[in-house]
Amino acid sequence: VTGLSSQESRVALLSLAGWAHPRGSKTQRLVVKVVTTEILRLLRFRTCYLAHCLMNHSEGKPEVAERVFHLCPVCLRKML
């Protein structure tokens, strides 16, 4: 598990187990992506399947690294 959140209980969990160099700039960027995604999930954003987006599903560090660091137009519109 990289990140997990529950909208009902408003709790998010972030696991950094197995992530080398926790102070490296690449790792910090990955952590910010995961934290941002989990915060948005707490705000009722769902996994995005429509476009290349920060809210796309990922199963671990390699997939998080490939994920973009912006929201697609559909997810941006949800913020209004």
HELIX and SHEET records of a PDB file:
HELIX    1   1 SER A   25  LEU A   42  1                                  18    
HELIX    2   2 LYS A   61  GLU A   66  1                                   6    
HELIX    3   3 PRO A   73  LYS A   78  1                                   6    
SHEET    1   A 2 GLY A   3  SER A   6  0                                        
SHEET    2   A 2 VAL A  11  LEU A  14 -1                                        
END                                                                             
